[in-house]
Amino acid sequence: MTIVVSGGTGFIGRHLVRQLAEAGETVHVLARPDSQAGDLPATVHRIAEPAMLGDLLQRLQPQTCFHLATRYAHDTAPDAIPALIAANLGFAAQFADAAARSGCKAFVNTGTASQLNSRGDYMPASLYAASKQAFEDLLVYFDRRAGLPVANVLLFDTYGPGDTRNKLLAQLIAAAKSGTPINLSPGEQEIDLLHIDDAVAGLAAAARGLHNGASHPAHYVLSSKRPLTIRALAELIIANGGENLKANWGARAYRDGEVMQTWKGGTPPPGWQPQHRLEDFLRERLA
């Protein structure tokens, strides 16, 4: 099967590309001209202009497309808004259009759980989250009017080997290893951490569902089913080899729009359940 992945040079994308290649799929990655592809087991296409997508996908004729490319910003300065909209709506819509015109049978889009509040209502925590929801709305057109079967997959936080994003979990592990105190918020907000292998398996399951006749546009959620507060996460780290973790609780304020409770609802992709435990990863990293 020929598969096209946007955002294939990012953390989630790299793991997805490797899993697809190991499964024998022919993988093509859409990448910015300045992105670092490294040793990806895929053909990398440098996209200087989104207008290139139409001819490229007509030539490749992919059966499946995964859209992971995004421009992230929690706090968006006014001069950063055009680039965010161009990436998260403009490029994304042109990718979906090219996929539809090429006859693609499964388009898997990734969103963020910060689009929703704890009740599952639309309440974006940032302009970035709002842009992700806006693209989901555009995808309704491509699914219902342009013949492109779509699955939207909401992601919480991911972790795993090879992660260079320096997110909170990595900072806490580094602080536990060094013994250097780390300044944190009061720590009552929840976080839902999913191992990268589970995340990649969930995306693949969403694509399989479309190929197997699942109704669409589909909406799935990839959750560990084990949300915990930042304070509980710190305690888990201490209990699994990070005894030297020293947290200055309340030294930092909550971010504007901080999601205090994660959404516990939603439907997983067909046949998918998380398989990895955070404790195992912590013990490995803190050994």
ZILINWO-V15158 format. One record per residue. N is the residue number from 0. RES is the residue in three letters. SS is DSSP state (hx for helix, st for strand, lp for the rest). D_CENTER is the distance of its C-alpha to the mean C-alpha in whole Angstrom. Layout:
n={N	N}
res={RES	RES}
ss={SS	SS}
d_center={D_CENTER	D_CENTER}
//
This chain:
n={0	1	2	3	4	5	6	7	8	9	10	11	12	13	14	15	16	17	18	19	20	21	22	23	24	25	26	27	28	29	30	31	32	33	34	35	36	37	38	39	40	41	42	43	44	45	46	47	48	49	50	51	52	53	54	55	56	57	58	59	60	61	62	63	64	65	66	67	68	69	70	71	72	73	74	75	76	77	78	79	80	81	82	83	84	85	86	87	88	89	90	91	92	93	94	95	96	97	98	99	100	101	102	103	104	105	106	107	108	109	110	111	112	113	114	115	116	117	118	119	120	121	122	123	124	125	126	127	128	129	130	131	132	133	134	135	136	137	138	139	140	141	142	143	144	145	146	147	148	149	150	151	152	153	154	155	156	157	158	159	160	161	162	163	164	165	166	167	168	169	170	171	172	173	174	175	176	177	178	179	180	181	182	183	184	185	186	187	188	189	190	191	192	193	194	195	196	197	198	199	200	201	202	203	204	205	206	207	208	209	210	211	212	213	214	215	216	217	218	219	220	221	222	223	224	225	226	227	228	229	230	231	232	233	234	235	236	237	238	239	240	241	242	243	244	245	246	247	248	249	250	251	252	253	254	255	256	257	258	259	260	261	262	263	264	265	266	267	268	269	270	271	272	273	274	275	276	277	278	279	280	281	282	283	284	285	286}
res={MET	THR	ILE	VAL	VAL	SER	GLY	GLY	THR	GLY	PHE	ILE	GLY	ARG	HIS	LEU	VAL	ARG	GLN	LEU	ALA	GLU	ALA	GLY	GLU	THR	VAL	HIS	VAL	LEU	ALA	ARG	PRO	ASP	SER	GLN	ALA	GLY	ASP	LEU	PRO	ALA	THR	VAL	HIS	ARG	ILE	ALA	GLU	PRO	ALA	MET	LEU	GLY	ASP	LEU	LEU	GLN	ARG	LEU	GLN	PRO	GLN	THR	CYS	PHE	HIS	LEU	ALA	THR	ARG	TYR	ALA	HIS	ASP	THR	ALA	PRO	ASP	ALA	ILE	PRO	ALA	LEU	ILE	ALA	ALA	ASN	LEU	GLY	PHE	ALA	ALA	GLN	PHE	ALA	ASP	ALA	ALA	ALA	ARG	SER	GLY	CYS	LYS	ALA	PHE	VAL	ASN	THR	GLY	THR	ALA	SER	GLN	LEU	ASN	SER	ARG	GLY	ASP	TYR	MET	PRO	ALA	SER	LEU	TYR	ALA	ALA	SER	LYS	GLN	ALA	PHE	GLU	ASP	LEU	LEU	VAL	TYR	PHE	ASP	ARG	ARG	ALA	GLY	LEU	PRO	VAL	ALA	ASN	VAL	LEU	LEU	PHE	ASP	THR	TYR	GLY	PRO	GLY	ASP	THR	ARG	ASN	LYS	LEU	LEU	ALA	GLN	LEU	ILE	ALA	ALA	ALA	LYS	SER	GLY	THR	PRO	ILE	ASN	LEU	SER	PRO	GLY	GLU	GLN	GLU	ILE	ASP	LEU	LEU	HIS	ILE	ASP	ASP	ALA	VAL	ALA	GLY	LEU	ALA	ALA	ALA	ALA	ARG	GLY	LEU	HIS	ASN	GLY	ALA	SER	HIS	PRO	ALA	HIS	TYR	VAL	LEU	SER	SER	LYS	ARG	PRO	LEU	THR	ILE	ARG	ALA	LEU	ALA	GLU	LEU	ILE	ILE	ALA	ASN	GLY	GLY	GLU	ASN	LEU	LYS	ALA	ASN	TRP	GLY	ALA	ARG	ALA	TYR	ARG	ASP	GLY	GLU	VAL	MET	GLN	THR	TRP	LYS	GLY	GLY	THR	PRO	PRO	PRO	GLY	TRP	GLN	PRO	GLN	HIS	ARG	LEU	GLU	ASP	PHE	LEU	ARG	GLU	ARG	LEU	ALA}
ss={lp	st	st	st	st	st	lp	lp	lp	lp	hx	hx	hx	hx	hx	hx	hx	hx	hx	hx	hx	hx	lp	lp	lp	st	st	st	st	st	st	lp	lp	lp	lp	lp	lp	lp	lp	lp	lp	lp	st	st	st	st	lp	lp	lp	lp	lp	hx	hx	hx	hx	hx	hx	hx	hx	hx	lp	lp	lp	st	st	st	st	lp	lp	lp	lp	lp	lp	lp	lp	lp	lp	hx	hx	hx	hx	hx	hx	hx	hx	hx	hx	hx	hx	hx	hx	hx	hx	hx	hx	hx	hx	hx	hx	hx	hx	hx	lp	lp	lp	st	st	st	st	st	st	st	hx	hx	hx	st	lp	lp	lp	lp	lp	st	lp	lp	lp	lp	hx	hx	hx	hx	hx	hx	hx	hx	hx	hx	hx	hx	hx	hx	hx	hx	hx	hx	lp	lp	lp	lp	lp	st	st	st	st	st	st	lp	st	st	st	lp	lp	lp	lp	lp	lp	lp	lp	hx	hx	hx	hx	hx	hx	hx	hx	hx	hx	hx	lp	lp	lp	st	st	st	lp	lp	lp	lp	lp	st	st	lp	st	st	st	hx	hx	hx	hx	hx	hx	hx	hx	hx	hx	hx	hx	hx	hx	hx	hx	lp	lp	lp	lp	lp	lp	st	st	st	st	st	lp	lp	lp	lp	lp	st	st	hx	hx	hx	hx	hx	hx	hx	hx	hx	hx	lp	lp	lp	lp	lp	lp	lp	st	st	st	lp	lp	lp	lp	lp	lp	lp	lp	lp	lp	lp	lp	lp	lp	lp	lp	lp	lp	lp	lp	lp	lp	lp	lp	lp	lp	lp	lp	hx	hx	hx	hx	hx	hx	hx	hx	hx	lp}
d_center={23	22	18	16	13	12	10	11	13	10	9	6	9	12	11	11	14	16	16	16	19	21	21	23	21	22	19	19	16	16	16	18	21	21	18	18	18	20	21	18	20	20	22	20	21	21	21	23	23	21	25	24	22	25	27	24	23	26	27	25	25	21	21	17	15	11	10	7	9	9	12	11	14	15	18	19	23	25	25	21	21	22	19	16	18	19	15	13	16	19	17	15	18	20	17	17	21	22	20	22	25	25	25	21	21	18	15	11	9	6	7	7	9	11	13	15	18	19	21	18	20	18	18	16	16	16	16	13	12	15	14	11	14	16	15	14	18	19	17	20	22	21	21	24	26	25	25	21	20	16	14	11	8	7	5	7	8	8	11	13	15	15	13	14	12	15	13	16	16	17	19	21	21	23	25	26	27	29	31	30	30	26	26	24	24	26	23	23	20	18	15	13	12	10	12	10	12	12	8	9	12	11	9	13	15	14	15	18	19	19	21	23	24	22	22	20	18	17	14	13	11	10	12	14	17	18	17	19	20	20	24	23	21	23	26	24	24	27	28	26	28	27	31	31	28	30	28	29	28	28	29	26	26	23	20	21	19	18	17	20	19	16	16	18	18	16	16	15	15	18	19	16	17	15	18	17	19	18	22	22	19	21	24	24	22	25	28}
//
